[in-house]
Each structure stands twice: as C-alpha cells, then as structure tokens.
Amino acid sequence: MPNRVTVVRAENISKTYRLYDKPFDRVLEVFSLTGKAHHKEFHALKGVSLELKRGETLGIIGRNGHGKSTLLKIIAGVIQPTSGVVHKRGRVAAILEVTSGLKPELTGMENIILNLKINGFSGDMLKTKSDEIIRFAELKDHINQPVKTYSSGMKSRLGFGIATSVEPDILILDEVLAVGDFVFRQKCLAKINSMRERMSVIFVSHSMNDVKMFCDKVMVIQNGKAVFNGSPDEAIELYLSSQKPEGKAEPVRPFYGDIYHNDGKISDVFHSWDKEEYRLGEEMIFSFSFRLHFEPKNLIIGIPLYTSEGTLVTAFNTDTSKFHFSNVNNVVKGSLKIPCVFNPGQYVSVIAVVDGREFLYRQLNGGFCVAPQERVFGFVTIGQKWETYE
C-alpha cells in the first residue's frame, strides 16, 4: 500500500478547565491582591497524541465525561487546547451535534444556501449541491419551511446532509449515528462509505458494532488519557473489560420513565438479578417479592430491558407470556429465568407491577453487564442450527 498523507497530527494535547463553586468567585480571583485561587482545576485531557492519514477512520471510545468530545472540539478548532498543538491538512467538517449548524429561524433551503456559500460553493455547483442535500434529507415538501418547525429527525437529516455535502478532507463525527431511525443510520453509513477513499474520519460512538465495522484503528480514552491506540478488536476488548461493575452497576440516567410506588397497596418490594455479570449462554434469574394490601383482579409483572444509553432491547411480561397469578396471597414471590442471549455491554432493567391498568410499582433495577466476547453483532446472539442438504 502506498504511503498516505497525514491529514491530522495532534501532539501532546491537554485541556484544563477552571471550576468555580460560585460565579462571584471569578471576580474575587481576578481582583485578589494576594493571588489566591478561588477555583479547582479539572483536567479534561492529559497529553493525548494521535495521527490520522488520508482514507483512514479513527474511532474514539470511552465512558461519558472522560474527554472524547473535548478532543474532537479541539481537533475541529471549536476550542483551543491548554497545551499541545494540532496540525491539519485540508477542509474539516465537524458534526459535533448533528443539528448544531442550523439556524432555526431560517428555512431549510436558506440554511443549505448559507452553509454552502460559507464553504465556497457558487453558481451551478451551488444548485447541484443544494439538490443533492434535499434528496438526501427527503425534505422536498418542507424545504421552504422554517427549521424550527422541523421534527428532530428532519433536522438530523438536513444537518448531516449539509455537513457531508461540502466534501471535507476530514470529517469529525460525535455520536451522529445515535440519532435518527434505522433507515437514517444506514443512509449516513452509505454516504460516509462512498467518501472514505478521499476522506479521513474521526468517529466517536458508544456502539461497539459500529466501531468494529467502521474503523481502521481505535483509541480508548480513560480519565482524559489515551490508554490504547491500535486495532479495533483489542480496543473494544479493553473498553468492555473496563465496564465491569465494582460492587454495583453504574448509575443510570433517568430516561426510563417516572418511578412510582403506591405505598397504600404494595410494600416490601424486592427485585434483583442473581448476578452482576453474565456470559453468553448462561442462565439468568430475576427474583422478585412484594406484599399486597388488597386483592388484585389481574396482576401483571413487566420487565423492560434497556442498554445503558437508553435503547429498549426487549421486554418480559407475564401477560404476553400467558402466565397468570393464581391464589394470590398477601405476599407474592417468584422469578423469571431466561438464557443470556445479550451481547457484551451494560444493561438496565425496570420492574413494573400492575393490576389491570393500575400501576402499583415501577422502579429501576440495579442492572447487569455481559462479559466481553469476540465476534458478536447487534444486541443479541441467538442459538443457531445450520444444516446442508445433498
């Protein structure tokens, strides 16, 4: 393979933020006669270096808050590093938030024209590029309406279409494929793949399957430091192994809906998976018990299961399983047993106890993780039986 030109070289990048307990502390620090500091320092990045050649795709993975987005913003030129330097060769397009470059008061067409003109397009090429973006975004009937009236999916398609249409030499993507529906994600991947030979990509994602499929090399960032930069398989194995819970599952974000507890009708609720870490194929046991203070008419237990990013994977339900609670006493005890078909990652479950249409209890469960394993795709790995015939 011929030597490829280096398009991005970041050398020993560090970024330190000053954190103040109160806004007035900034004023006190500026006018302090003694030079007393009124801030704490937060080191978002600590001496990170990387090199990207033309046609390569670099993945960057790590837990939230460990410096990935800060590094992308520095490479894109949105913010400056505290120390270190970034060398870039060619035009850069950064999609740090897929709709961040859109002006809500302008129409879709006005946003397209504005962005294309900023990037140097004019005349026939302006018309050609505009038509290309409109086709990609599928906004023909809405293109002359203000962007503030668009749905989030429409904004995503428009923002991505504009960013990729300027034919950048370097494309920076921060969780872009986490938004939109399945069809939109496939269009984005197809669009990027068609440009990969002439374009370099820096790609941040929490989807390990996208990272493995898409990236030539992967950097793992932990606590602001690059702890690995090499093959995708090794990087993913290191990252997943670092996600094992210590004593309890990682705290989760409140995207699962409101918690609820009808103290007058249910109490002494217990629910837990039997382990904090499973391997594919193992039996998983979810145990539960609670005390009822009334006679139920149609008792139902539901257990939806989410990834740690909030994507619903599946749900278990006594009603759809045609399991009926008979002779319900004051105390209900039971369990759910399933094979672990879930691919490596962190998962969070919710338990809901319902009587007919009345919710009695809804609460997050501690969750579990599935240990790393090579060669998995999507959310689940289901047992398979293959045969050939003469």
Backbone hydrogen bonds in HBPLUS format (Angstrom, degrees):
<---DONOR---> <-ACCEPTOR-->    atom                        ^
c    i                          cat <-CA-CA->   ^        H-A-AA   ^      H-
h    n   atom  resd res      DA  || num        DHA   H-A  angle D-A-AA Bond
n    s   type  num  typ     dist DA aas  dist angle  dist       angle   num
A0054-ARG N   A0005-VAL O   2.83 MM  49  5.68 154.1  1.90 161.6 168.8     1
A0007-VAL N   A0052-LEU O   2.83 MM  45  5.93 152.1  1.91 150.8 159.6     2
A0089-ARG N   A0007-VAL O   2.80 MM  82  4.66 140.1  1.96 142.5 142.2     3
A0008-VAL N   A0052-LEU O   3.19 MM  44  5.05 158.8  2.24 144.7 144.6     4
A0052-LEU N   A0008-VAL O   2.84 MM  44  5.05 158.5  1.89 152.1 153.9     5
A0009-ARG N   A0087-HIS O   2.88 MM  78  5.11 155.3  1.94 148.7 153.4     6
A0087-HIS N   A0009-ARG O   2.83 MM  78  5.11 168.7  1.84 145.8 149.5     7
A0010-ALA N   A0050-LEU O   2.88 MM  40  5.17 158.9  1.93 148.1 155.0     8
A0050-LEU N   A0010-ALA O   2.98 MM  40  5.17 150.7  2.07 132.7 139.0     9
A0011-GLU N   A0085-VAL O   2.86 MM  74  5.43 171.7  1.87 167.7 170.6    10
A0085-VAL N   A0011-GLU O   3.21 MM  74  5.43 151.6  2.30 137.9 145.6    11
A0013-ILE N   A0048-VAL O   2.74 MM  35  4.80 166.8  1.75 137.3 133.0    12
A0048-VAL N   A0013-ILE O   2.85 MM  35  4.80 160.4  1.89 135.4 131.5    13
A0014-SER N   A0083-SER O   3.01 MM  69  5.23 161.5  2.04 144.4 141.7    14
A0082-THR N   A0014-SER O   2.81 MM  68  5.64 137.2  2.00 141.3 152.3    15
A0083-SER N   A0014-SER O   3.26 MM  69  5.23 157.8  2.31 134.7 133.8    16
A0015-LYS N   A0045-LEU O   3.13 MM  30  4.91 156.1  2.19 116.6 118.9    17
A0044-ALA N   A0015-LYS O   2.84 MM  29  5.49 124.1  2.15 150.8 167.4    18
A0045-LEU N   A0015-LYS O   3.27 MM  30  4.91 160.8  2.31 132.3 134.4    19
A0017-TYR N   A0042-PHE O   2.83 MM  25  5.14 166.8  1.85 151.3 152.8    20
A0042-PHE N   A0017-TYR O   2.82 MM  25  5.14 165.4  1.85 154.6 158.7    21
A0019-LEU N   A0040-LYS O   2.75 MM  21  5.13 174.2  1.75 163.1 164.8    22
A0040-LYS N   A0019-LEU O   2.88 MM  21  5.13 158.3  1.93 144.3 151.1    23
A0025-ASP N   A0022-LYS O   2.98 MM   3  5.46 149.9  2.07 113.7 122.8    24
A0026-ARG N   A0023-PRO O   3.19 MM   3  5.94 154.9  2.26 117.6 122.8    25
A0027-VAL N   A0024-PHE O   3.02 MM   3  5.26 119.0  2.40 102.0 116.1    26
A0028-LEU N   A0024-PHE O   3.07 MM   4  6.47 161.5  2.10 154.3 159.2    27
A0029-GLU N   A0025-ASP O   2.98 MM   4  6.11 151.9  2.06 142.3 149.3    28
A0030-VAL N   A0026-ARG O   3.03 MM   4  6.30 156.5  2.09 147.4 153.3    29
A0031-PHE N   A0027-VAL O   3.07 MM   4  6.29 162.3  2.10 156.6 160.3    30
A0032-SER N   A0029-GLU O   3.45 MM   3  5.13 164.0  2.47  96.3 100.6    31
A0046-LYS N   A0224-GLY O   2.80 MM 178  5.40 153.5  1.86 145.6 137.0    32
A0056-GLU N   A0053-LYS O   3.09 MM   3  5.63 161.8  2.12 138.7 139.4    33
A0201-VAL N   A0056-GLU O   2.97 MM 145  6.47 159.3  2.02 150.6 157.3    34
A0216-ASP N   A0057-THR O   2.87 MM 159  5.37 151.3  1.96 138.8 147.7    35
A0217-LYS N   A0057-THR O   3.41 MM 160  6.83 156.7  2.47 158.2 160.9    36
A0058-LEU N   A0201-VAL O   2.81 MM 143  6.23 158.9  1.85 162.9 162.9    37
A0203-PHE N   A0058-LEU O   2.79 MM 145  6.04 166.2  1.81 161.6 164.8    38
A0059-GLY N   A0217-LYS O   2.88 MM 158  6.28 166.6  1.90 153.1 156.4    39
A0219-MET N   A0059-GLY O   2.73 MM 160  6.12 161.7  1.76 156.4 159.0    40
A0060-ILE N   A0203-PHE O   2.87 MM 143  6.12 149.1  1.97 148.4 149.9    41
A0061-ILE N   A0219-MET O   2.92 MM 158  6.34 163.6  1.95 167.6 172.8    42
A0221-ILE N   A0061-ILE O   2.95 MM 160  6.32 163.8  1.97 164.3 169.6    43
A0066-HIS N   A0063-ARG O   3.30 MM   3  5.87 142.1  2.45 143.0 139.7    44
A0224-GLY N   A0066-HIS O   2.88 MM 158  5.23 133.6  2.10 138.8 141.5    45
A0071-LEU N   A0067-GLY O   3.06 MM   4  6.20 158.2  2.11 150.1 154.9    46
A0072-LEU N   A0068-LYS O   3.10 MM   4  6.48 157.9  2.15 150.5 156.6    47
A0073-LYS N   A0069-SER O   2.96 MM   4  6.18 160.7  2.00 150.8 155.5    48
A0074-ILE N   A0070-THR O   3.06 MM   4  6.31 150.1  2.16 146.5 154.3    49
A0075-ILE N   A0071-LEU O   3.01 MM   4  6.29 163.9  2.04 153.4 157.3    50
A0076-ALA N   A0072-LEU O   2.85 MM   4  6.03 153.8  1.92 149.6 157.6    51
A0077-GLY N   A0073-LYS O   3.04 MM   4  6.06 119.0  2.43 130.5 144.2    52
A0078-VAL N   A0073-LYS O   2.83 MM   5  5.05 136.6  2.02 157.0 159.5    53
A0079-ILE N   A0073-LYS O   3.42 MM   6  5.81 158.4  2.47 113.7 116.1    54
A0077-GLY N   A0074-ILE O   3.11 MM   3  5.05 142.4  2.26  96.0 107.2    55
A0169-ASP N   A0091-ARG O   2.82 MM  78  5.11 141.9  1.97 129.2 141.5    56
A0170-ILE N   A0091-ARG O   2.98 MM  79  6.27 151.8  2.06 162.1 163.1    57
A0093-ALA N   A0170-ILE O   2.89 MM  77  6.30 161.4  1.93 167.3 173.3    58
A0172-ILE N   A0093-ALA O   2.86 MM  79  6.25 162.1  1.89 153.2 158.3    59
A0095-ILE N   A0172-ILE O   2.71 MM  77  5.96 174.1  1.72 171.8 169.9    60
A0174-ASP N   A0095-ILE O   3.14 MM  79  6.33 163.2  2.17 153.6 148.5    61
A0100-SER N   A0097-GLU O   2.86 MM   3  5.14 170.7  1.87 123.1 126.2    62
A0102-LEU N   A0099-THR O   3.23 MM   3  5.68 169.2  2.24 119.6 121.6    63
A0106-LEU N   A0103-LYS O   3.13 MM   3  5.59 143.5  2.26 113.1 123.0    64
A0148-LYS N   A0104-PRO O   2.99 MM  44  4.55 142.1  2.14 141.5 129.6    65
A0147-VAL N   A0106-LEU O   2.91 MM  41  6.20 165.0  1.94 156.2 151.8    66
A0111-ASN N   A0107-THR O   2.96 MM   4  6.21 154.3  2.03 149.8 156.4    67
A0108-GLY N   A0145-GLN O   3.22 MM  37  6.40 136.6  2.42 151.7 153.3    68
A0112-ILE N   A0108-GLY O   3.02 MM   4  6.31 153.6  2.09 146.5 153.8    69
A0109-MET N   A0143-ILE O   2.83 MM  34  5.47 146.7  1.95 163.6 155.1    70
A0113-ILE N   A0109-MET O   2.94 MM   4  6.23 170.1  1.95 160.0 160.7    71
A0114-LEU N   A0110-GLU O   2.96 MM   4  6.02 165.0  1.99 146.8 151.5    72
A0115-ASN N   A0111-ASN O   3.06 MM   4  6.16 170.3  2.07 149.8 152.3    73
A0116-LEU N   A0112-ILE O   2.97 MM   4  6.14 161.9  2.01 154.6 160.1    74
A0117-LYS N   A0113-ILE O   2.93 MM   4  6.05 161.1  1.97 152.6 157.6    75
A0118-ILE N   A0114-LEU O   3.02 MM   4  6.22 157.6  2.07 148.3 154.7    76
A0119-ASN N   A0115-ASN O   3.17 MM   4  6.38 142.0  2.32 138.0 147.4    77
A0119-ASN N   A0116-LEU O   3.14 MM   3  5.11 124.0  2.47  92.1 106.3    78
A0121-PHE N   A0116-LEU O   2.98 MM   5  5.40 167.4  2.00 148.2 144.2    79
A0120-GLY N   A0117-LYS O   2.98 MM   3  5.04 162.5  2.01 109.1 111.1    80
A0126-LEU N   A0122-SER O   3.31 MM   4  4.66 145.7  2.44 100.2 104.0    81
A0126-LEU N   A0123-GLY O   3.13 MM   3  5.38 127.9  2.42 102.5 115.1    82
A0127-LYS N   A0123-GLY O   3.36 MM   4  6.80 152.9  2.44 146.9 153.6    83
A0128-THR N   A0124-ASP O   2.90 MM   4  6.18 161.2  1.93 153.8 159.4    84
A0129-LYS N   A0125-MET O   2.91 MM   4  5.98 166.7  1.93 148.4 152.0    85
A0130-SER N   A0126-LEU O   2.98 MM   4  6.06 153.9  2.05 141.3 149.0    86
A0131-ASP N   A0127-LYS O   3.05 MM   4  6.24 164.7  2.07 150.6 153.7    87
A0132-GLU N   A0128-THR O   3.06 MM   4  6.29 151.9  2.14 143.6 151.8    88
A0133-ILE N   A0129-LYS O   2.97 MM   4  6.23 157.2  2.02 151.5 156.5    89
A0134-ILE N   A0130-SER O   3.00 MM   4  6.25 163.8  2.03 153.7 158.1    90
A0135-ARG N   A0131-ASP O   3.01 MM   4  6.21 157.8  2.06 146.8 152.4    91
A0136-PHE N   A0132-GLU O   3.02 MM   4  6.24 162.4  2.06 146.6 151.7    92
A0137-ALA N   A0133-ILE O   2.86 MM   4  6.02 166.7  1.88 157.0 160.4    93
A0138-GLU N   A0134-ILE O   2.96 MM   4  5.88 123.2  2.29 136.9 149.8    94
A0138-GLU N   A0135-ARG O   3.34 MM   3  5.17 141.6  2.50  93.1 103.7    95
A0142-HIS N   A0139-LEU O   2.87 MM   3  5.18 146.6  1.98 112.7 123.6    96
A0143-ILE N   A0139-LEU O   2.78 MM   4  5.36 116.8  2.18 165.2 175.9    97
A0145-GLN N   A0142-HIS O   2.95 MM   3  5.33 161.1  1.98 124.4 124.0    98
A0149-THR N   A0146-PRO O   3.00 MM   3  5.73 163.6  2.03 119.6 124.9    99
A0150-TYR N   A0147-VAL O   2.91 MM   3  5.22 165.2  1.94 115.8 120.7   100
A0155-LYS N   A0151-SER O   3.03 MM   4  6.34 161.3  2.07 154.2 159.1   101
A0156-SER N   A0152-SER O   2.95 MM   4  6.13 153.0  2.02 143.8 151.5   102
A0157-ARG N   A0153-GLY O   3.05 MM   4  6.29 161.9  2.08 149.0 152.6   103
A0158-LEU N   A0154-MET O   3.02 MM   4  6.22 162.3  2.05 149.4 154.4   104
A0159-GLY N   A0155-LYS O   2.83 MM   4  5.95 169.7  1.84 154.1 157.4   105
A0160-PHE N   A0156-SER O   2.98 MM   4  6.06 166.6  2.00 151.9 155.5   106
A0161-GLY N   A0157-ARG O   2.95 MM   4  5.96 157.5  2.01 141.8 148.9   107
A0162-ILE N   A0158-LEU O   2.98 MM   4  6.18 159.8  2.02 154.3 158.6   108
A0163-ALA N   A0159-GLY O   3.11 MM   4  6.26 167.9  2.12 147.3 150.8   109
A0164-THR N   A0160-PHE O   3.09 MM   4  6.22 163.1  2.12 155.5 158.6   110
A0165-SER N   A0161-GLY O   3.14 MM   4  6.01 133.9  2.37 136.4 147.6   111
A0167-GLU N   A0164-THR O   3.45 MM   3  5.95 160.9  2.49 113.6 115.2   112
A0200-SER N   A0169-ASP O   2.89 MM  31  6.16 168.9  1.90 148.1 150.4   113
A0171-LEU N   A0200-SER O   2.83 MM  29  6.23 163.5  1.85 160.5 165.5   114
A0202-ILE N   A0171-LEU O   2.92 MM  31  6.37 157.0  1.98 156.5 161.8   115
A0173-LEU N   A0202-ILE O   2.86 MM  29  6.18 170.4  1.87 171.2 174.4   116
A0204-VAL N   A0173-LEU O   2.90 MM  31  6.17 163.5  1.93 161.7 167.2   117
A0175-GLU N   A0204-VAL O   2.97 MM  29  5.62 158.5  2.02 139.2 143.0   118
A0178-ALA N   A0175-GLU O   3.22 MM   3  5.38 160.1  2.26 104.3 109.7   119
A0179-VAL N   A0176-VAL O   3.33 MM   3  6.07 173.0  2.34 119.2 121.3   120
A0185-ARG N   A0181-ASP O   3.06 MM   4  6.39 159.1  2.10 154.4 160.2   121
A0186-GLN N   A0182-PHE O   3.03 MM   4  6.34 157.5  2.09 151.8 157.5   122
A0187-LYS N   A0183-VAL O   2.99 MM   4  6.29 153.2  2.07 148.1 155.5   123
A0188-CYS N   A0184-PHE O   2.93 MM   4  6.21 157.1  1.98 151.9 158.2   124
A0189-LEU N   A0185-ARG O   2.95 MM   4  6.22 164.3  1.97 152.3 156.0   125
A0190-ALA N   A0186-GLN O   2.90 MM   4  6.06 161.0  1.93 147.5 153.0   126
A0191-LYS N   A0187-LYS O   2.89 MM   4  6.03 158.2  1.94 147.0 153.2   127
A0192-ILE N   A0188-CYS O   2.94 MM   4  6.20 165.1  1.97 154.6 158.0   128
A0193-ASN N   A0189-LEU O   2.85 MM   4  5.97 164.6  1.87 151.0 156.0   129
A0194-SER N   A0190-ALA O   3.03 MM   4  6.16 148.2  2.13 143.5 151.0   130
A0195-MET N   A0192-ILE O   2.94 MM   3  5.24 148.5  2.04 107.4 117.4   131
A0196-ARG N   A0193-ASN O   3.37 MM   3  5.17 161.8  2.40  99.5 104.8   132
A0198-ARG N   A0195-MET O   3.24 MM   3  5.87 134.2  2.46 114.2 124.1   133
A0199-MET N   A0196-ARG O   3.31 MM   3  4.89 155.6  2.38  94.1 101.3   134
A0211-VAL N   A0207-SER O   3.07 MM   4  6.36 159.6  2.11 149.1 155.2   135
A0212-LYS N   A0208-MET O   2.89 MM   4  6.03 162.7  1.92 145.9 150.3   136
A0213-MET N   A0209-ASN O   2.98 MM   4  6.06 159.1  2.02 146.0 151.9   137
A0214-PHE N   A0210-ASP O   2.90 MM   4  5.72 147.8  2.00 146.3 154.5   138
A0215-CYS N   A0211-VAL O   3.03 MM   4  5.55 158.3  2.08 147.7 149.5   139
A0218-VAL N   A0230-GLY O   2.83 MM  12  5.57 159.9  1.87 153.8 160.3   140
A0230-GLY N   A0218-VAL O   3.03 MM  12  5.57 156.4  2.09 150.1 147.8   141
A0220-VAL N   A0228-PHE O   2.90 MM   8  5.15 156.8  1.95 137.1 143.1   142
A0227-VAL N   A0220-VAL O   2.92 MM   7  5.78 143.7  2.05 155.7 166.6   143
A0222-GLN N   A0225-LYS O   2.91 MM   3  5.39 155.6  1.97 156.8 159.9   144
A0225-LYS N   A0222-GLN O   2.99 MM   3  5.39 168.2  2.00 119.8 123.4   145
A0235-ALA N   A0231-SER O   3.00 MM   4  6.17 162.1  2.03 156.2 162.0   146
A0236-ILE N   A0232-PRO O   2.88 MM   4  5.99 165.5  1.90 156.3 159.5   147
A0237-GLU N   A0233-ASP O   3.03 MM   4  6.18 159.2  2.08 145.3 151.3   148
A0238-LEU N   A0234-GLU O   3.00 MM   4  6.20 158.8  2.05 147.0 152.4   149
A0239-TYR N   A0235-ALA O   2.92 MM   4  6.15 164.3  1.94 151.0 155.6   150
A0240-LEU N   A0236-ILE O   2.85 MM   4  5.99 171.8  1.86 155.9 158.1   151
A0241-SER N   A0237-GLU O   3.00 MM   4  6.04 154.7  2.07 142.2 149.5   152
A0242-SER N   A0238-LEU O   3.16 MM   4  6.36 135.7  2.36 140.6 151.4   153
A0242-SER N   A0239-TYR O   3.12 MM   3  5.25 132.2  2.36  97.4 110.2   154
A0243-GLN N   A0240-LEU O   3.04 MM   3  5.19 156.4  2.09 104.8 112.4   155
A0255-PHE N   A0253-ARG O   2.84 MM   2  5.75 137.1  2.02 107.2  94.9   156
A0260-TYR N   A0362-ARG O   2.83 MM 102  4.90 160.3  1.87 141.6 143.3   157
A0362-ARG N   A0260-TYR O   2.83 MM 102  4.90 158.9  1.88 142.0 137.7   158
A0262-ASN N   A0360-LEU O   2.88 MM  98  5.20 168.9  1.89 159.7 156.0   159
A0265-LYS N   A0262-ASN O   3.02 MM   3  5.71 152.8  2.09 118.9 126.1   160
A0266-ILE N   A0262-ASN O   3.01 MM   4  6.06 148.4  2.12 161.6 171.2   161
A0293-HIS N   A0265-LYS O   2.98 MM  28  4.84 155.9  2.04 129.3 129.3   162
A0267-SER N   A0291-ARG O   2.93 MM  24  5.22 152.6  2.00 146.3 154.0   163
A0291-ARG N   A0267-SER O   2.84 MM  24  5.22 168.6  1.86 161.0 158.8   164
A0270-PHE N   A0289-SER O   2.77 MM  19  5.16 158.2  1.81 160.0 159.8   165
A0289-SER N   A0270-PHE O   2.90 MM  19  5.16 147.5  2.01 145.1 145.0   166
A0272-SER N   A0287-SER O   3.00 MM  15  5.54 151.1  2.09 151.5 157.7   167
A0287-SER N   A0272-SER O   2.92 MM  15  5.54 157.9  1.97 164.7 157.5   168
A0274-ASP N   A0285-ILE O   2.89 MM  11  5.52 138.1  2.06 156.8 168.9   169
A0369-CYS N   A0276-GLU O   2.97 MM  93  6.26 152.1  2.05 139.4 147.2   170
A0278-TYR N   A0369-CYS O   3.00 MM  91  6.50 152.1  2.07 150.2 158.6   171
A0371-ALA N   A0278-TYR O   2.85 MM  93  6.10 165.7  1.87 176.9 177.5   172
A0282-GLU N   A0279-ARG O   3.04 MM   3  5.74 167.7  2.06 144.0 146.5   173
A0281-GLY N   A0340-CYS O   2.79 MM  59  5.01 175.8  1.79 146.5 147.8   174
A0340-CYS N   A0282-GLU O   2.69 MM  58  5.31 150.3  1.77 160.2 170.4   175
A0284-MET N   A0338-ILE O   2.72 MM  54  5.29 169.2  1.73 170.1 173.9   176
A0338-ILE N   A0284-MET O   3.00 MM  54  5.29 157.1  2.06 145.5 152.9   177
A0286-PHE N   A0336-LEU O   2.82 MM  50  5.01 165.4  1.84 151.2 156.2   178
A0336-LEU N   A0286-PHE O   2.77 MM  50  5.01 146.9  1.88 138.5 149.9   179
A0288-PHE N   A0334-GLY O   3.02 MM  46  5.57 161.8  2.06 149.5 147.3   180
A0334-GLY N   A0288-PHE O   2.99 MM  46  5.57 155.0  2.06 160.4 157.7   181
A0290-PHE N   A0332-VAL O   2.96 MM  42  5.45 144.4  2.08 146.1 156.5   182
A0332-VAL N   A0290-PHE O   2.81 MM  42  5.45 168.0  1.82 167.9 171.6   183
A0292-LEU N   A0330-ASN O   2.64 MM  38  5.03 163.7  1.67 155.0 159.0   184
A0356-GLY N   A0298-ASN O   2.88 MM  58  5.03 153.5  1.95 144.1 135.7   185
A0300-ILE N   A0354-VAL O   2.74 MM  54  5.10 158.0  1.79 159.5 160.5   186
A0354-VAL N   A0300-ILE O   2.84 MM  54  5.10 172.7  1.85 159.6 161.0   187
A0318-THR N   A0301-ILE O   3.01 MM  17  5.63 163.1  2.04 157.3 162.6   188
A0302-GLY N   A0352-ALA O   2.92 MM  50  5.10 161.5  1.95 146.7 152.9   189
A0352-ALA N   A0302-GLY O   2.86 MM  50  5.10 154.3  1.92 155.1 158.6   190
A0303-ILE N   A0316-PHE O   2.67 MM  13  5.00 161.8  1.70 154.2 156.8   191
A0316-PHE N   A0303-ILE O   3.02 MM  13  5.00 160.5  2.05 117.7 123.4   192
A0350-VAL N   A0304-PRO O   3.08 MM  46  5.58 150.9  2.17 157.6 162.7   193
A0305-LEU N   A0314-THR O   2.81 MM   9  5.49 162.9  1.84 166.6 160.6   194
A0313-VAL N   A0305-LEU O   2.82 MM   8  5.68 164.1  1.84 153.2 158.5   195
A0306-TYR N   A0348-VAL O   2.81 MM  42  5.24 172.4  1.82 160.4 163.1   196
A0348-VAL N   A0306-TYR O   2.89 MM  42  5.24 161.3  1.92 145.2 150.6   197
A0307-THR N   A0311-THR O   2.91 MM   4  5.29 151.9  1.99 141.3 149.7   198
A0310-GLY N   A0307-THR O   3.00 MM   3  5.32 161.6  2.03 110.3 116.2   199
A0321-SER N   A0317-ASN O   3.09 MM   4  6.16 142.0  2.24 143.3 154.3   200
A0323-PHE N   A0318-THR O   2.80 MM   5  5.00 161.5  1.83 162.7 162.8   201
A0322-LYS N   A0319-ASP O   2.96 MM   3  5.02 155.5  2.02 104.0 111.1   202
A0381-THR N   A0341-VAL O   2.60 MM  40  5.09 153.8  1.67 147.8 157.6   203
A0343-ASN N   A0379-PHE O   2.78 MM  36  5.40 174.4  1.78 142.9 142.6   204
A0345-GLY N   A0370-VAL O   3.26 MM  25  5.39 148.1  2.36 127.6 133.2   205
A0370-VAL N   A0345-GLY O   2.89 MM  25  5.39 154.1  1.96 151.5 160.2   206
A0347-TYR N   A0368-PHE O   2.82 MM  21  5.45 162.1  1.85 177.2 174.7   207
A0368-PHE N   A0347-TYR O   3.03 MM  21  5.45 152.6  2.10 136.9 144.7   208
A0365-ASN N   A0349-SER O   2.73 MM  16  5.26 148.7  1.82 165.6 154.6   209
A0351-ILE N   A0363-GLN O   3.06 MM  12  5.71 160.7  2.10 166.3 166.2   210
A0363-GLN N   A0351-ILE O   3.11 MM  12  5.71 155.5  2.18 152.3 159.7   211
A0353-VAL N   A0361-TYR O   2.81 MM   8  5.06 160.0  1.85 144.3 150.2   212
A0360-LEU N   A0353-VAL O   2.83 MM   7  5.52 166.6  1.85 159.7 160.6   213
A0361-TYR N   A0353-VAL O   3.23 MM   8  5.06 151.1  2.32 141.9 141.3   214
A0355-ASP N   A0358-GLU O   2.87 MM   3  5.21 166.9  1.88 153.4 155.8   215
A0358-GLU N   A0355-ASP O   3.01 MM   3  5.21 165.1  2.03 128.6 128.1   216
